[in-house]
Amino acid sequence: MPLAFDTLAGHFSLSALKTATATVSAAARVTQLTLNGLDQFRADAERLSHIILEMQRCFVLHLCKELAPGNVSFPQFFLLAALDHKEVLTMSAIAQKMGHTTAAASGLVARLENLGFVVRSIAREDRRKVMVCITEKGSALVRRIREEMVGNVMKVMSHLTRSEQKAWLQIYSKIYDYCQAKDDPPLRSKSRRDLLMSRRFENGTR
């Protein structure tokens, strides 16, 4: 009888060991699949990052060529586009939008004003506020650049099927909404080096 019990116990032990081994193997396969999924996720993210950088490079180069005749820098155009959308912005709002100090934003606006693209005025309700408004010349420049962009996007869209076009718009709209929902980072006090780099960027230098 003791021998039979030992045999039975051994049988149960062997069965339990096989079950545990199978469980561990299944868990390992799931873990491997998860790791493979993460690896693929990262690979896709790296591929997208490369594509985005290349598209931005092409876009910036083309935009700089379009802006060169009007002596407008890349940051200046984005400020013009924001003014064309909002019509009027305070100097403090411009500084926050561009990520500059108020002094740096004033220099940016001054250059656009000298080119005839914006005008500055004092707010009636608060004379401490400086209001910036885009001129017709500035709006015309923004419209021209936007038409160029629309034409280029249409060229790209012509290589896509209608379902791909809708998917592209849907994905970009979702990304845009996500970016818009994120809070703008608070302005921090800038060091002398930060101010120097900011001025170089506004002047179109590196």
TIBADO-420410 format. One record per residue (C-alpha): x, y, z; residue in three letters. Coordinates in Angstrom, 1 decimal, padded with zeros to 4 digits, always signed. Layout:
REM residues N
REC      xx      yy      zz  residu
REC       X       Y       Z     ALA
...
***
This chain:
REM residues 206
REC      xx      yy      zz  residu
REC  +000.0  +000.0  +000.0     MET
REC  +002.7  +002.6  +000.8     PRO
REC  +004.2  +001.8  -002.6     LEU
REC  +000.9  +002.4  -004.4     ALA
REC  +000.5  +005.7  -002.5     PHE
REC  +004.0  +006.8  -003.5     ASP
REC  +003.3  +005.9  -007.1     THR
REC  +000.0  +007.9  -007.0     LEU
REC  +001.7  +010.9  -005.4     ALA
REC  +004.4  +010.8  -008.0     GLY
REC  +001.8  +010.7  -010.8     HIS
REC  +000.1  +013.8  -009.3     PHE
REC  +003.5  +015.5  -008.9     SER
REC  +004.4  +014.8  -012.6     LEU
REC  +001.0  +016.0  -013.7     SER
REC  +001.3  +019.2  -011.7     ALA
REC  +004.8  +019.8  -013.1     LEU
REC  +003.6  +019.4  -016.7     LYS
REC  +000.7  +021.8  -016.1     THR
REC  +003.0  +024.3  -014.5     ALA
REC  +005.4  +024.0  -017.4     THR
REC  +002.6  +024.5  -019.9     ALA
REC  +001.4  +027.5  -018.0     THR
REC  +004.8  +029.1  -017.9     VAL
REC  +005.3  +028.3  -021.6     SER
REC  +002.0  +030.0  -022.5     ALA
REC  +002.9  +033.0  -020.3     ALA
REC  +006.2  +033.2  -022.1     ALA
REC  +004.5  +033.2  -025.5     ARG
REC  +002.2  +036.0  -024.4     VAL
REC  +005.1  +038.0  -023.1     THR
REC  +007.0  +037.5  -026.3     GLN
REC  +004.0  +038.5  -028.3     LEU
REC  +003.7  +041.6  -026.2     THR
REC  +007.4  +042.4  -026.6     LEU
REC  +007.1  +041.9  -030.3     ASN
REC  +004.1  +044.2  -030.4     GLY
REC  +006.0  +046.9  -028.5     LEU
REC  +009.0  +046.5  -030.8     ASP
REC  +006.7  +046.9  -033.8     GLN
REC  +005.0  +049.9  -032.1     PHE
REC  +008.4  +051.6  -031.6     ARG
REC  +009.5  +050.7  -035.1     ALA
REC  +006.3  +052.3  -036.5     ASP
REC  +006.9  +055.4  -034.3     ALA
REC  +010.5  +055.7  -035.5     GLU
REC  +009.4  +055.4  -039.1     ARG
REC  +006.7  +058.1  -038.6     LEU
REC  +009.3  +060.3  -036.9     SER
REC  +011.6  +060.1  -039.9     HIS
REC  +008.7  +060.8  -042.3     ILE
REC  +007.6  +063.8  -040.2     ILE
REC  +011.1  +065.3  -040.1     LEU
REC  +011.5  +064.9  -043.8     GLU
REC  +008.1  +066.4  -044.6     MET
REC  +008.9  +069.3  -042.2     GLN
REC  +012.3  +069.9  -043.9     ARG
REC  +010.7  +070.0  -047.3     CYS
REC  +007.9  +072.3  -046.1     PHE
REC  +010.3  +074.7  -044.3     VAL
REC  +012.6  +074.9  -047.3     LEU
REC  +009.7  +075.6  -049.7     HIS
REC  +008.2  +078.1  -047.3     LEU
REC  +011.5  +079.9  -046.9     CYS
REC  +011.9  +080.2  -050.6     LYS
REC  +008.3  +081.7  -050.9     GLU
REC  +009.0  +084.1  -048.0     LEU
REC  +012.4  +085.2  -049.1     ALA
REC  +011.3  +087.9  -051.6     PRO
REC  +009.3  +089.6  -048.9     GLY
REC  +012.1  +089.4  -046.4     ASN
REC  +009.8  +087.6  -044.0     VAL
REC  +011.3  +084.9  -041.7     SER
REC  +009.6  +081.7  -040.7     PHE
REC  +008.5  +082.8  -037.2     PRO
REC  +007.3  +086.1  -038.6     GLN
REC  +005.0  +084.3  -041.1     PHE
REC  +003.5  +082.2  -038.3     PHE
REC  +002.8  +085.3  -036.4     LEU
REC  +001.1  +086.8  -039.5     LEU
REC  -000.9  +083.6  -039.9     ALA
REC  -002.1  +083.9  -036.3     ALA
REC  -003.0  +087.5  -036.7     LEU
REC  -004.9  +086.8  -039.9     ASP
REC  -006.9  +084.2  -038.0     HIS
REC  -007.4  +086.2  -034.8     LYS
REC  -007.4  +089.7  -036.5     GLU
REC  -006.1  +091.4  -033.3     VAL
REC  -003.7  +090.2  -030.6     LEU
REC  -002.2  +091.9  -027.6     THR
REC  +001.6  +092.1  -027.3     MET
REC  +001.5  +089.8  -024.3     SER
REC  -000.7  +087.2  -026.2     ALA
REC  +001.9  +087.3  -029.1     ILE
REC  +004.7  +086.7  -026.6     ALA
REC  +002.9  +083.7  -025.1     GLN
REC  +002.0  +082.3  -028.5     LYS
REC  +005.5  +082.6  -029.9     MET
REC  +007.2  +081.5  -026.7     GLY
REC  +009.2  +084.8  -026.4     HIS
REC  +009.5  +087.5  -023.8     THR
REC  +007.5  +090.6  -024.4     THR
REC  +010.6  +092.5  -025.4     ALA
REC  +011.5  +089.8  -028.0     ALA
REC  +007.9  +089.8  -029.3     ALA
REC  +008.1  +093.6  -029.6     SER
REC  +011.2  +093.3  -031.8     GLY
REC  +009.4  +090.7  -034.0     LEU
REC  +006.4  +092.9  -034.4     VAL
REC  +008.5  +096.0  -035.1     ALA
REC  +010.2  +094.3  -038.1     ARG
REC  +006.8  +093.2  -039.5     LEU
REC  +005.5  +096.8  -039.0     GLU
REC  +008.5  +098.2  -040.8     ASN
REC  +007.6  +095.9  -043.7     LEU
REC  +004.0  +097.1  -043.7     GLY
REC  +002.5  +093.7  -042.7     PHE
REC  +001.1  +094.8  -039.3     VAL
REC  +000.2  +098.0  -037.4     VAL
REC  +000.3  +098.7  -033.7     ARG
REC  -002.2  +100.7  -031.7     SER
REC  -003.0  +101.5  -028.1     ILE
REC  -006.2  +099.9  -026.6     ALA
REC  -008.9  +102.4  -025.8     ARG
REC  -010.0  +100.7  -022.6     GLU
REC  -006.4  +100.3  -021.3     ASP
REC  -003.6  +102.5  -022.7     ARG
REC  -001.0  +100.1  -021.2     ARG
REC  -002.1  +097.5  -023.7     LYS
REC  -000.5  +097.4  -027.2     VAL
REC  -002.7  +095.9  -029.8     MET
REC  -001.3  +094.4  -033.0     VAL
REC  -003.4  +094.1  -036.2     CYS
REC  -002.5  +092.6  -039.6     ILE
REC  -002.7  +094.9  -042.6     THR
REC  -004.1  +094.0  -046.0     GLU
REC  -000.6  +093.5  -047.3     LYS
REC  +000.0  +091.0  -044.5     GLY
REC  -003.2  +089.2  -045.2     SER
REC  -002.4  +089.0  -048.9     ALA
REC  +000.9  +087.4  -048.1     LEU
REC  -000.8  +084.8  -045.8     VAL
REC  -003.4  +084.1  -048.5     ARG
REC  -000.8  +083.5  -051.2     ARG
REC  +001.3  +081.2  -049.0     ILE
REC  -001.8  +079.3  -048.0     ARG
REC  -002.9  +078.9  -051.6     GLU
REC  +000.5  +077.4  -052.3     GLU
REC  +000.1  +075.0  -049.5     MET
REC  -003.4  +074.0  -050.6     VAL
REC  -002.1  +073.3  -054.1     GLY
REC  +000.8  +071.2  -052.8     ASN
REC  -001.6  +069.2  -050.5     VAL
REC  -003.9  +068.6  -053.5     MET
REC  -001.0  +067.2  -055.5     LYS
REC  -000.3  +064.7  -052.7     VAL
REC  -004.0  +063.8  -052.3     MET
REC  -004.2  +063.1  -056.0     SER
REC  -001.9  +060.0  -055.4     HIS
REC  -004.4  +058.7  -052.8     LEU
REC  -007.7  +056.9  -053.1     THR
REC  -010.8  +058.7  -051.8     ARG
REC  -010.9  +056.4  -048.8     SER
REC  -007.2  +057.1  -048.1     GLU
REC  -007.9  +060.9  -048.4     GLN
REC  -010.7  +060.7  -045.8     LYS
REC  -008.5  +058.6  -043.5     ALA
REC  -005.6  +061.1  -043.8     TRP
REC  -008.0  +064.0  -042.9     LEU
REC  -009.5  +062.0  -040.0     GLN
REC  -006.1  +061.1  -038.6     ILE
REC  -004.7  +064.6  -038.9     TYR
REC  -007.8  +066.1  -037.4     SER
REC  -007.5  +063.8  -034.4     LYS
REC  -003.8  +064.7  -034.0     ILE
REC  -004.6  +068.4  -034.4     TYR
REC  -007.4  +068.2  -031.7     ASP
REC  -004.9  +066.5  -029.4     TYR
REC  -002.3  +069.2  -029.9     CYS
REC  -004.9  +072.0  -029.4     GLN
REC  -006.1  +070.4  -026.2     ALA
REC  -002.7  +070.4  -024.6     LYS
REC  -002.0  +073.4  -022.4     ASP
REC  +000.7  +075.8  -023.6     ASP
REC  +003.8  +075.6  -021.4     PRO
REC  +004.1  +078.5  -019.0     PRO
REC  +006.5  +081.2  -019.9     LEU
REC  +009.7  +081.0  -017.9     ARG
REC  +012.1  +083.8  -017.2     SER
REC  +014.7  +083.6  -019.9     LYS
REC  +018.4  +083.9  -019.4     SER
REC  +020.7  +086.1  -021.4     ARG
REC  +021.6  +083.1  -023.6     ARG
REC  +017.9  +082.3  -024.2     ASP
REC  +017.2  +085.8  -025.3     LEU
REC  +020.2  +085.8  -027.7     LEU
REC  +019.1  +082.5  -029.2     MET
REC  +015.5  +083.8  -029.5     SER
REC  +016.7  +086.9  -031.4     ARG
REC  +018.9  +084.9  -033.7     ARG
REC  +015.9  +082.7  -034.5     PHE
REC  +013.7  +085.7  -035.2     GLU
REC  +016.4  +087.0  -037.6     ASN
REC  +016.5  +083.7  -039.4     GLY
REC  +019.9  +082.8  -038.2     THR
REC  +021.1  +079.9  -036.2     ARG
***
